[in-house]
Amino acid sequence: MCKTITQKVRFRAAPSAVYDLLVSATDEIGRRFRMGEGSGIVVDLAPATRVVRAWREADYPEGVFSMAAFTLRPTETGAELTLTHRGVPKALIPRTEERWRRDYWEPMKRTLTAAASG
């Protein structure tokens, strides 16, 4: 059985700066990608507002892909990112939630803080 993870993260940076950390210069719709321990295909790109990827972790059961949508909106102090990660195998939910926090949101915040101090 698969489940959905939803996480909201606030950044003290413009949505465009957060978007730039989510994508690479070579990302385009339909192109394969590798990000951390995940890989998949770029499904949708809307600059500074949305990224959608068909996502697969190395330890997912054979043939299982999830869908990770990153939606950005401006706030008074920067940007809010909402991750909606559908189709995550139920047994991997706690680990996947922690990986998003530890391997993505925390490093992104450090990078954006360093850039602002820069």
C-alpha positions as CSV (number, residue, x, y, z in Angstrom):
1,M,0.0,0.0,0.0
2,C,1.2,3.5,-0.8
3,K,0.6,6.8,1.0
4,T,1.1,10.5,0.6
5,I,3.6,12.8,2.4
6,T,2.8,16.5,2.6
7,Q,5.4,18.9,4.1
8,K,5.4,22.7,4.2
9,V,8.7,24.5,4.5
10,R,9.4,28.2,4.7
11,F,12.5,29.8,3.3
12,R,13.9,33.3,3.7
13,A,14.4,33.6,0.0
14,A,12.4,34.5,-3.1
15,P,10.5,31.6,-4.7
16,S,12.8,31.9,-7.7
17,A,15.9,31.2,-5.5
18,V,14.3,28.1,-4.0
19,Y,13.2,26.9,-7.4
20,D,16.8,27.2,-8.6
21,L,17.9,24.8,-5.9
22,L,15.2,22.3,-6.9
23,V,16.2,22.1,-10.6
24,S,19.3,21.8,-12.6
25,A,20.3,23.8,-15.7
26,T,19.6,20.6,-17.8
27,D,16.2,19.9,-16.4
28,E,13.4,19.8,-19.0
29,I,10.1,18.0,-19.1
30,G,10.6,14.3,-20.0
31,R,14.2,14.3,-19.0
32,R,15.6,11.7,-16.6
33,F,17.2,13.0,-13.4
34,R,19.1,11.8,-10.3
35,M,18.7,13.6,-7.0
36,G,20.2,12.1,-3.8
37,E,19.1,8.5,-3.6
38,G,16.2,9.2,-5.9
39,S,15.9,9.1,-9.7
40,G,13.1,9.5,-12.2
41,I,11.6,11.8,-14.9
42,V,10.8,15.5,-14.9
43,V,7.0,15.7,-15.4
44,D,6.3,19.5,-15.1
45,L,8.3,22.7,-14.7
46,A,6.8,26.1,-14.1
47,P,9.6,28.6,-13.2
48,A,9.5,29.8,-9.6
49,T,6.2,28.1,-8.9
50,R,6.1,24.3,-9.5
51,V,8.3,21.2,-10.2
52,V,6.8,17.8,-10.6
53,R,8.8,14.6,-10.8
54,A,8.0,10.9,-11.2
55,W,10.2,9.7,-8.4
56,R,11.8,6.4,-7.5
57,E,14.0,5.6,-4.5
58,A,16.6,2.8,-4.9
59,D,14.8,0.7,-2.3
60,Y,11.3,1.0,-3.7
61,P,9.7,-2.3,-4.8
62,E,10.4,-3.1,-8.5
63,G,8.3,-1.0,-10.8
64,V,7.0,1.4,-8.1
65,F,7.3,5.1,-8.9
66,S,5.9,7.9,-6.8
67,M,5.0,11.5,-7.8
68,A,6.7,14.4,-6.0
69,A,5.2,17.9,-6.6
70,F,7.0,20.9,-5.2
71,T,4.8,24.0,-5.2
72,L,6.2,27.5,-4.3
73,R,4.3,30.6,-3.2
74,P,5.7,33.9,-2.1
75,T,5.3,34.9,1.6
76,E,6.0,38.2,3.4
77,T,9.5,36.9,4.4
78,G,10.4,34.8,1.3
79,A,8.8,31.6,0.0
80,E,6.8,28.6,1.2
81,L,7.4,25.3,-0.5
82,T,4.7,22.6,-0.3
83,L,5.9,19.1,-1.1
84,T,3.1,16.6,-2.0
85,H,4.8,13.2,-2.5
86,R,2.2,10.7,-3.6
87,G,2.6,6.9,-3.9
88,V,5.3,6.4,-1.3
89,P,5.4,2.8,-0.1
90,K,3.8,2.8,3.4
91,A,6.7,1.0,5.0
92,L,9.1,3.8,3.8
93,I,7.0,6.8,4.9
94,P,8.9,7.6,8.2
95,R,12.3,7.3,6.5
96,T,11.2,9.3,3.5
97,E,9.8,12.1,5.6
98,E,13.1,12.3,7.5
99,R,15.2,12.3,4.3
100,W,13.2,15.2,2.9
101,R,14.0,17.2,6.0
102,R,17.6,16.1,6.5
103,D,18.8,15.8,2.9
104,Y,16.8,18.6,1.2
105,W,15.2,21.3,3.3
106,E,18.0,21.7,5.9
107,P,20.8,21.9,3.3
108,M,18.7,24.2,1.1
109,K,18.1,26.6,4.1
110,R,21.9,26.6,4.8
111,T,22.7,27.4,1.1
112,L,20.2,30.2,0.9
113,T,21.4,31.7,4.2
114,A,25.0,31.6,3.0
115,A,24.0,33.2,-0.3
116,A,22.1,36.0,1.6
117,S,25.1,36.6,3.8
118,G,27.4,36.4,0.9
